[in-house]
Amino acid sequence: TFFFSDFLFLPPSQYKFRDLTIEEVKNVNKTYPNFSFSMNTYTFKDGSQKDLLNFSGTVPVKYGNAYNIPIRLWILDSHPFAPPICFLKPTVNMGISVGKHVDAHGRIYLPYLQNWSHPKSTIIGLIKEMIAKFEEELPLYSLSSSDAPSPSELLSYIAKITEGETDMKSKSKIGEVKNKGCFNKITVVGAGDLGIACVLAVAAKGAADKVVLLDPSEGAAKGGTMDLEIFALPNVEISKDFSASADSKVVVLTVNSLGNAQTYLDVIQSNVDLFRGIIPAISHYSQNAVLLVASHPVEVMTYVSWKLSAFPKSRVIGVGANLDTERFQYILTNLLKAQVLAKDAWIIGEQGEDKVPSWTSCNLVANQKEAMAARNSREKVANRAMEVLKGKGQRSWSVGLSVADLTDSILKDKRKVHSVSTLAKGCCNINSEVFLSLPCILGTNGVIEMVKLEEDPLVQEKLQSSAGSIHDLQQQLKL
């Protein structure tokens, strides 16, 4: 059992804002005296562990009769500037009813948590919203010893709302209206220039029935977001609530941290910290989505998204070298008049200076001498194309067009080949878990198959070098 006096003597390094946290705990204890407090080890998704203050108890919920819903809240060491991690704590005769605010593991997701901001956000306020949401949709139901329904009123209610359901939409009238007739839904996370460019490009492409722009940032609406609201586009919704992303087929991540980081590693770590607050909520509301990462650096942030979401590797991809490849093929075809070469040409590897041209086949000639001459000629043309490509840059609107191209292939199950960031382990003798751009066939479930590249020792060497530097960087990050 935990006593306030015990908490007072914890090392200051464990809870950075100890006095504020103590004050919060006292308020909770005063309002909910049935809660018990303790210090226990919490295991994060990446396997890391930390001793954290937590409290368990029941909150009163009314649905016809009164029910006591058992919960457990873990208080992070940066509290009150970070929200608690919240779970249901069902007894052995209770089952979890997966819904809008609860996943299969009992983790609780609420708008209050996503919009947490000290000092306006408090644990008492969080519990009040939790009660309100649970009164709309009960999170637990009764089980008999044989895992069969018991005849309680609670079970009767659960049976009514779950009978014949195939997804979450029918559990919520609001969700039902929101998703009516919406088959292909895309959510873009981040309302900066890139996020808005993606929304406009996707809307113009016409592949999606609905596009949600999710702006998780604090403060008033940015200029671009406000303009989207003013000149309302059909089928475009703007929201700060993660629940608006529910049932998306594709979720595009464009957010980048704008913190005061001093080093490149600090910048990336800042992005990782940002994703830790986004990916779990996104993967909860759209459990079958394809995550398409456009945040920087794309290889690392795609890896981070894969780890935090626990999605299969096929459903987590980065925009990678798709834009560079499309430009490369265009230059070969239209500027250098090398149309035969263009269809097999790809830009692969790491975004930036370390990207390399490659080919998926070499069926030009059978004779070895002629083949060597043809290869040399091809390399000269590729070098000229790469020189032209260098001056193009990647502006927000051009990346937005690339994102629209990728989402179109996914939503329409086109089975088209794109050069995208995918898990490269096992390719080109790469043994580490890193994401690199490689030609992949894309469909409804993301990457269907990786297209085999022509064997080229120099290309393989460059890919292995990129993989090594990316892996070293990832090892320094705290997930």
Protein Blocks (a to p, Z undefined) as FASTA:
>chain_A
ZZfklmmmgcfklmmblmlmmmmmmmmmmmmmmbccdddddddfkopacddddddddddd
dehiacdddddddddfkbckbccdddddddfkbccdddfkbcfkopacdfklmmgccfkb
cfklmmmmmmmmmmmoccbdcddfkopacfbfklmmmmmmmgopabfklmpmklmmmmgo
iabccddedjbfklmmmmmmmmmnomafbdcdddfbgcjddfklmmmmmmocehiacdfb
fklmgoiabdcdfbdcfbfbfbfklmmmmmmmmmmmmmmmmmmmmmmbccddfbdcfklm
mmmmmmmnopafklgccfkjmmmmmmmmmmmmmmnopmklmmmgccehjehjkbccddfb
dckbmblklmmmmmmmmmmmmmmmmmmmmmnopafklmmmmmmmmmmmmmnonopacddd
ddfehiahiabdcdddddddddfkopfbdcdddddfklmmmmmmmmmmmmmmmmmpcZZ
